[in-house]
Amino acid sequence: MLRNIAMTLFFAIAFLIVVVCCLYNYNLKPVDKKDTSKIEVEIPSGSSVRSIGKILKEKDLIKSPNFFYLYCKLYKIHDMKATTYVLSKNMSLKEIIEILQEGNSYNPDEISITFQEGINMRKVALIIAKNTNNKEDDVYNLLKDTSYLDELIKNYWFLTEDIKNPNIYYSLEGYLYPNTYKFKNKDVSVRDIFKVMLDQTDKILKKYKTDMSNNKYSVHEILTLASVIEQEGVNDADRSGIASVFYNRLNNNMQLGSDATTYYASRVEMNERDLRKDEINAVNAYNTRPAAMAGKLPVGPISNVSDVSIKAALYPIKSDYLYFVADKYGKVYFTKTYAEHMAKINQLKSEGAWIEW
C-alpha cells in the first residue's frame, strides 16, 4: 500500500516537474517569432516589477505578467531602467529583460543627416535646411561670422587664417568631413552640426598630422588638392594617379587645368550644363585653366573630401604623367604628352565613350 502511494506521489511530482519545465520554457519563448514589427514601450520612472510586467503584457510582448514577476524575483532582477524602448514580439523574455536592464537613450525626435563625399558647401547648406529647422542662409551667415571663425581657428589645429581669405567662397569648404551624423532633433543649430563634423575631421587628420607637418604644402593646400582629386577621381584606385599628375603639373609650372575647379569658380554643378567660353576662360582664384594659374592651386577646397582623397594628396604615386581623362564609364586614362592626351580623347569620342552633359 505504502509502495503504491510512494509510486503515485513520485509520478505526480515528476509530472508536475515536467509541467513546470514546459511552462517555464514556454514563457521564455517569443510571443511570435515571425513578427519583427517594432513596438514602442514606455516604462515610467518608479515602475515596479509587477507594473512593468503588466505594461509588457498589454503590448503583447510577453506571455504572462505573473511569470515575468516570478522570473525576476527568482533571478533577483530589479535594475530595469525607466525610459522608452522599441521592442518586438520576436524577442525572448531574456532578451527583453536584458534590454530593460541595459536601458537606452531612445529619442523619437532624433534625426540622422548624411553628407555625401564630394559635395560642396551649397549642397551642405541645402541638406541642413532640408533636414533641420535651419535655413540655407543660416549656414552662409555663420560661414561669414569672423568671430566664429576666429574661435574655430583657436580650437582646431588644422584651421588657419587661410579660411578667412576674402577670395574664398565658403570659409569651411573642405573641412567638414562627410559622414552620417545623428542629432537630438530638428532644432539642432548649424554651430552644433559643424562642431560634430569638424570633430570628425580632427579624428581623420590626426592620423596624418606628422606627415602633414613635414610636407612642403600646408594643411589648407593639401585639403585643397584633395578636394580637386575628390571631384576628378571616379574610382578610389585612380586618385593617387591623379594626384601624381597634379603634382607633376605644379612642379612643371603648368596649370592644373581641372574642369572641376572651373565649374566651382562659376558656381555651376558639373552635371548641370556645359560651361560658356567666358566661364572657362574667366580669371578666378579657383579656376585652374587660365595661364595666370600656372603652378598654382585654387585658393581653397572646392568640396568636402574623403579619407581616400586625403591619402592620395599626401602619398601620390611616382609617374611621368601630365594628363588624364576619364570615359563615361569611369575608367581613367593617363598620358605623358598633350598629343597622347588628345589622341585618347578622340578615341573615346569615336567609340561613344566620351562624357557629355
TORVOBA-131398 format. One line per field, with one value per residue (C-alpha): residue in three letters; x, y, z. Coordinates in nm, 4 decimals. Layout:
N
residuo (Ala,...)
x (X,...)
y (Y,...)
z (Z,...)
//
This chain:
357
residuo (Met,Leu,Arg,Asn,Ile,Ala,Met,Thr,Leu,Phe,Phe,Ala,Ile,Ala,Phe,Leu,Ile,Val,Val,Val,Cys,Cys,Leu,Tyr,Asn,Tyr,Asn,Leu,Lys,Pro,Val,Asp,Lys,Lys,Asp,Thr,Ser,Lys,Ile,Glu,Val,Glu,Ile,Pro,Ser,Gly,Ser,Ser,Val,Arg,Ser,Ile,Gly,Lys,Ile,Leu,Lys,Glu,Lys,Asp,Leu,Ile,Lys,Ser,Pro,Asn,Phe,Phe,Tyr,Leu,Tyr,Cys,Lys,Leu,Tyr,Lys,Ile,His,Asp,Met,Lys,Ala,Thr,Thr,Tyr,Val,Leu,Ser,Lys,Asn,Met,Ser,Leu,Lys,Glu,Ile,Ile,Glu,Ile,Leu,Gln,Glu,Gly,Asn,Ser,Tyr,Asn,Pro,Asp,Glu,Ile,Ser,Ile,Thr,Phe,Gln,Glu,Gly,Ile,Asn,Met,Arg,Lys,Val,Ala,Leu,Ile,Ile,Ala,Lys,Asn,Thr,Asn,Asn,Lys,Glu,Asp,Asp,Val,Tyr,Asn,Leu,Leu,Lys,Asp,Thr,Ser,Tyr,Leu,Asp,Glu,Leu,Ile,Lys,Asn,Tyr,Trp,Phe,Leu,Thr,Glu,Asp,Ile,Lys,Asn,Pro,Asn,Ile,Tyr,Tyr,Ser,Leu,Glu,Gly,Tyr,Leu,Tyr,Pro,Asn,Thr,Tyr,Lys,Phe,Lys,Asn,Lys,Asp,Val,Ser,Val,Arg,Asp,Ile,Phe,Lys,Val,Met,Leu,Asp,Gln,Thr,Asp,Lys,Ile,Leu,Lys,Lys,Tyr,Lys,Thr,Asp,Met,Ser,Asn,Asn,Lys,Tyr,Ser,Val,His,Glu,Ile,Leu,Thr,Leu,Ala,Ser,Val,Ile,Glu,Gln,Glu,Gly,Val,Asn,Asp,Ala,Asp,Arg,Ser,Gly,Ile,Ala,Ser,Val,Phe,Tyr,Asn,Arg,Leu,Asn,Asn,Asn,Met,Gln,Leu,Gly,Ser,Asp,Ala,Thr,Thr,Tyr,Tyr,Ala,Ser,Arg,Val,Glu,Met,Asn,Glu,Arg,Asp,Leu,Arg,Lys,Asp,Glu,Ile,Asn,Ala,Val,Asn,Ala,Tyr,Asn,Thr,Arg,Pro,Ala,Ala,Met,Ala,Gly,Lys,Leu,Pro,Val,Gly,Pro,Ile,Ser,Asn,Val,Ser,Asp,Val,Ser,Ile,Lys,Ala,Ala,Leu,Tyr,Pro,Ile,Lys,Ser,Asp,Tyr,Leu,Tyr,Phe,Val,Ala,Asp,Lys,Tyr,Gly,Lys,Val,Tyr,Phe,Thr,Lys,Thr,Tyr,Ala,Glu,His,Met,Ala,Lys,Ile,Asn,Gln,Leu,Lys,Ser,Glu,Gly,Ala,Trp,Ile,Glu,Trp)
x (0.0000,0.2735,0.4694,0.1744,0.1315,0.5042,0.4950,0.1858,0.3492,0.6703,0.4908,0.2789,0.5893,0.7645,0.4604,0.4493,0.8192,0.7655,0.4669,0.6641,0.9591,0.7290,0.5579,0.8973,1.0304,0.7008,0.7013,1.0659,0.9992,0.8952,0.5260,0.5655,0.8995,0.7906,0.6656,0.9518,0.7389,0.8647,0.6600,0.7284,0.7103,0.7388,0.8496,0.7635,1.0006,0.9396,0.7690,0.7632,0.8434,0.4702,0.3745,0.6484,0.5158,0.1651,0.2875,0.4727,0.1662,-0.0586,0.1797,0.1633,0.5393,0.5323,0.3028,0.2410,0.2942,0.2886,0.5680,0.7598,0.7286,0.8319,1.1245,1.2545,1.2211,1.3889,1.6887,1.6846,1.6298,1.5390,1.7547,1.5379,1.5652,1.2791,1.2795,1.1198,1.2118,1.1456,1.0823,0.9462,0.7296,1.0084,1.2225,1.2515,1.1789,1.5513,1.6250,1.3567,1.4799,1.8414,1.7343,1.5369,1.8384,2.0742,1.8466,1.8942,1.8850,1.5954,1.4792,1.1844,1.2826,1.6390,1.7373,2.0041,2.1747,2.4015,2.6574,2.7907,3.1571,3.2487,2.9560,3.0234,2.9033,2.5977,2.4747,2.5698,2.3533,2.0683,2.0880,2.0896,1.7885,1.6042,1.6629,1.6537,1.4721,1.7601,1.7587,2.0329,2.1073,2.1776,2.4631,2.6005,2.5741,2.7678,3.0407,3.0848,3.0982,3.4620,3.4276,3.3047,3.5892,3.8463,3.7023,3.7381,4.0947,4.1797,4.0197,4.1215,4.4883,4.4147,4.2249,4.4291,4.3819,4.3674,3.9949,3.9387,4.0860,3.8348,3.8560,3.7222,3.3538,3.2744,3.5162,3.4788,3.4589,3.6658,3.6869,3.3509,3.4050,3.1410,2.9573,2.6206,2.5567,2.2792,2.1350,1.8843,1.6137,1.5465,1.6210,1.9939,2.1930,2.4280,2.7079,2.6414,2.6285,2.9583,3.1182,3.0356,3.1682,3.4856,3.5470,3.5321,3.7722,4.0074,3.9980,4.0734,4.3515,4.5280,4.6382,4.8383,4.9432,5.3126,5.3307,5.1333,5.3701,5.6662,5.5040,5.6058,5.2375,5.0207,4.7198,4.4976,4.6789,4.6717,4.2962,4.2532,4.4326,4.2457,3.9144,4.0089,4.1185,3.7841,3.5990,3.8218,3.8704,3.5803,3.7417,3.9443,4.2202,4.2776,4.3091,4.6770,4.7495,4.5501,4.7414,5.0640,4.9520,4.8632,5.1942,5.3831,5.1974,5.2645,5.6333,5.6461,5.4743,5.1690,4.8040,4.6178,4.3518,4.0825,3.7280,3.6029,3.7704,3.6303,3.2781,3.3216,3.4587,3.1435,2.9192,2.7765,2.7387,2.9378,2.6343,2.4201,2.5297,2.8291,3.0184,3.0266,3.3584,3.3748,3.3293,3.6018,3.8483,3.7484,4.0418,3.9365,4.1125,3.9514,3.9677,4.2871,4.2605,4.3892,4.7646,4.7666,4.7121,5.0256,5.1891,4.9140,4.6452,4.2949,4.2557,4.0791,3.8972,3.6100,3.4243,3.4382,3.6947,3.7095,3.9917,4.0914,4.1463,4.3448,4.5720,4.6093,4.7114,4.9661,5.1000,5.0776,5.2364,5.5521,5.4977,5.5786,5.2108,5.0952,4.7436,4.4466,4.0945,3.8008,3.5465,3.1753,3.2146,3.4549,3.7764,4.0725,4.3463,4.6857,4.9180,5.2537,5.2121,4.9417,4.9394,4.8762,4.6087,4.4197,4.4535,4.2892,4.0066,3.9409,3.9441,3.6883,3.4662,3.4842,3.3956,3.0993,3.2665,3.3103,3.1266,2.8587,2.6374)
y (0.0000,0.2428,0.1432,0.2297,0.5647,0.6393,0.5474,0.7630,1.0519,1.0071,1.0157,1.3107,1.5069,1.4029,1.5082,1.8384,1.8991,1.8291,2.0649,2.3372,2.2945,2.3128,2.6241,2.7743,2.7175,2.8236,3.1588,3.2235,3.1989,3.4938,3.5700,3.5477,3.4524,3.5786,3.9217,4.1703,4.4845,4.7498,4.8295,5.1411,5.0789,5.3424,5.2322,5.5177,5.6189,5.4258,5.1302,4.8096,4.4683,4.3846,4.7062,4.6521,4.3002,4.4408,4.7011,4.4363,4.2097,4.4951,4.5413,4.1641,4.1304,3.8607,3.5659,3.6038,3.9009,3.6618,3.4506,3.7716,3.8719,3.5266,3.5082,3.8466,3.7501,3.4136,3.5712,3.8870,4.1213,4.4645,4.7095,4.7696,5.1260,5.3685,5.5060,5.4441,5.1280,4.9836,4.6103,4.3290,4.0207,3.8038,3.8809,3.6207,3.7101,3.7064,3.9423,4.1854,4.1819,4.2344,4.5374,4.6754,4.6267,4.7947,5.0912,5.3241,5.6814,5.6330,5.9590,5.9557,6.3055,6.2071,6.2864,6.1394,6.3516,6.2154,6.4373,6.2511,6.2537,6.5172,6.7556,7.1280,7.3791,7.4743,7.1171,7.1024,7.4092,7.2548,6.9270,7.1126,7.3210,7.0097,6.8065,7.0677,7.3860,7.5957,7.7852,7.7860,8.1481,8.0386,7.8283,8.1028,8.3694,8.1564,8.0949,8.4733,8.5292,8.6261,8.5912,8.2357,8.1594,8.3015,8.0748,7.7724,7.8615,7.8744,7.5352,7.3256,7.2785,7.2243,7.5526,7.8634,8.2200,8.0723,8.0100,8.3868,8.4694,8.7115,8.5211,8.2029,8.1453,7.9446,7.9539,7.5925,7.4334,7.1140,7.0998,6.9396,6.5644,6.3715,6.1119,6.0253,6.2082,6.1865,6.4854,6.5259,6.6857,6.9266,7.2233,7.1458,7.4594,7.4979,7.5541,7.2164,7.0427,7.1987,7.1067,6.7376,6.7432,6.9321,6.6921,6.4058,6.5896,6.6231,6.2457,6.1771,6.4321,6.3391,6.0174,6.2292,6.5162,6.4281,6.3784,6.6975,6.8972,6.7652,6.8372,7.1423,7.2162,7.3443,7.1546,7.4016,7.3330,6.9568,6.9642,7.1926,6.9457,6.6554,6.8242,6.8551,6.4901,6.4032,6.5629,6.4358,6.0798,5.8485,5.5417,5.5312,5.3337,5.6173,5.9008,5.8575,5.8575,6.1775,6.3279,6.2389,6.4233,6.7332,6.7363,6.6895,6.9828,7.2021,7.1109,7.1949,7.5312,7.4202,7.4917,7.2092,7.2544,7.0907,7.1148,7.0715,7.3956,7.5833,7.4694,7.5588,7.9011,7.9607,7.8253,7.5684,7.1982,6.9686,6.7707,7.0812,7.2095,7.2853,7.5992,7.9019,8.0106,8.3196,8.0988,7.8596,8.1451,8.3554,8.4580,8.3476,8.2336,7.8902,7.8412,7.6494,7.6856,8.0415,8.0977,8.3153,7.9984,7.8204,7.6314,7.7321,7.5582,7.7013,7.9469,7.6792,7.3435,7.3010,7.0250,6.8131,6.5340,6.1645,5.9885,5.8248,6.1605,6.2938,5.9882,6.0409,6.4041,6.3025,5.9885,6.0170,5.7531,5.8493,5.8904,6.0980,6.1541,6.5083,6.4343,6.2154,6.1744,5.9603,5.7969,5.7880,5.4523,5.5933,5.4450,5.6850,5.7022,5.8582,6.0050,6.1823,6.4286,6.6586,6.4721,6.1414,6.3093,6.4446,6.1134,5.9376,6.1929,6.1495,5.7723,5.7912,6.0168,5.7818,5.4871,5.6709,5.6616,6.0382,6.2096,6.4534,6.6527)
z (0.0000,0.1012,-0.2071,-0.4314,-0.2584,-0.2996,-0.6666,-0.7226,-0.5389,-0.7412,-1.0739,-0.9612,-0.8664,-1.1873,-1.3885,-1.2010,-1.2734,-1.6433,-1.6486,-1.4693,-1.7081,-2.0091,-1.8735,-1.7915,-2.1431,-2.2989,-2.1198,-2.2055,-2.5780,-2.8000,-2.8350,-3.2126,-3.3726,-3.7146,-3.6043,-3.6402,-3.6198,-3.3799,-3.0696,-2.8647,-2.4910,-2.2203,-1.8736,-1.6325,-1.3544,-1.0326,-1.2046,-1.0021,-1.1489,-1.1462,-1.3252,-1.5869,-1.6477,-1.6887,-1.9410,-2.1428,-2.1451,-2.2607,-2.5551,-2.6165,-2.5730,-2.3030,-2.2426,-1.8702,-1.6359,-1.3388,-1.4869,-1.5621,-1.1966,-1.0653,-1.3099,-1.1965,-0.8320,-0.8875,-1.0571,-0.8401,-1.1327,-1.0060,-1.2024,-1.5089,-1.6394,-1.6832,-2.0387,-2.3787,-2.5687,-2.9106,-2.8732,-3.0904,-3.0410,-3.1797,-2.8738,-2.5967,-2.2358,-2.1570,-2.4460,-2.3321,-1.9726,-2.0821,-2.2858,-1.9900,-1.7641,-2.0080,-2.0702,-2.3651,-2.4790,-2.7175,-2.8620,-3.1043,-3.2233,-3.3133,-3.6712,-3.8958,-4.1606,-4.4326,-4.6037,-4.9054,-5.0047,-5.2594,-5.2107,-5.1898,-4.9318,-5.1359,-5.1090,-4.7405,-4.6778,-4.8758,-4.6793,-4.3467,-4.4487,-4.5669,-4.2505,-3.9728,-3.8758,-4.0116,-4.3402,-4.6031,-4.5123,-4.1533,-4.2900,-4.5125,-4.2410,-3.9934,-4.2518,-4.2765,-3.8993,-3.8361,-3.4575,-3.5059,-3.7468,-3.5025,-3.2346,-3.4627,-3.5600,-3.1906,-3.1175,-3.4211,-3.5113,-3.8813,-3.9275,-4.0042,-4.1245,-4.4766,-4.4334,-4.3962,-4.7376,-4.8982,-5.2287,-5.0681,-5.1340,-4.8197,-4.5266,-4.4123,-4.7564,-4.7481,-4.3687,-4.2875,-4.3007,-4.4994,-4.2943,-4.1396,-3.8144,-3.5552,-3.3722,-3.0891,-3.3017,-3.5875,-3.3633,-3.3754,-3.4564,-3.7516,-3.4984,-3.3386,-3.6764,-3.7793,-3.4466,-3.4909,-3.8469,-3.7540,-3.4641,-3.7131,-3.9434,-3.6475,-3.5918,-3.9580,-3.9978,-3.6725,-3.8436,-4.0901,-3.8628,-3.8615,-4.2387,-4.2956,-4.0764,-4.2788,-4.6152,-4.8172,-4.8678,-4.5818,-4.4461,-4.6313,-4.9577,-4.9070,-4.8449,-5.1452,-5.3700,-5.2083,-5.2902,-5.6577,-5.6603,-5.4983,-5.7873,-6.0677,-5.9426,-6.0172,-5.8611,-5.5408,-5.7147,-5.9661,-5.7177,-5.6288,-6.0038,-6.0486,-5.7556,-5.9332,-6.2472,-6.0458,-5.8594,-6.1864,-6.3401,-6.0366,-6.0461,-6.4181,-6.3602,-6.5588,-6.4867,-6.3178,-6.5853,-6.3746,-6.5083,-6.1519,-6.0423,-6.3405,-6.2631,-5.8967,-5.9890,-6.1974,-5.9172,-6.1584,-6.0716,-6.3012,-6.4177,-6.4591,-6.8018,-7.0229,-6.9330,-7.1598,-7.3150,-7.0926,-6.7836,-6.8947,-6.9527,-6.6515,-6.4306,-6.0851,-5.7672,-5.8161,-6.1924,-6.2734,-6.6521,-6.7237,-6.7711,-6.4604,-6.2531,-6.3829,-6.0986,-5.8570,-5.6546,-5.6169,-5.3298,-5.1248,-5.1352,-5.3808,-5.1944,-4.8807,-4.9006,-4.8207,-4.6386,-4.9687,-5.1387,-4.8426,-4.8663,-5.2413,-5.1902,-4.9271,-5.0908,-5.4716,-5.6910,-5.8803,-6.2533,-6.5616,-6.6417,-6.7115,-6.8377,-6.7566,-6.8848,-6.7744,-7.0032,-6.9315,-6.7575,-6.5017,-6.6382,-6.6177,-6.8827,-6.8056,-7.0715,-7.0764,-7.3650,-7.4951,-7.8263,-7.6488,-7.4389,-7.7404,-7.9220,-7.6274,-7.6178,-7.9920,-7.9480,-7.6668,-7.8776,-8.1755,-7.9533,-7.7955,-7.4537,-7.4166,-7.1287,-7.2413,-7.0094)
//
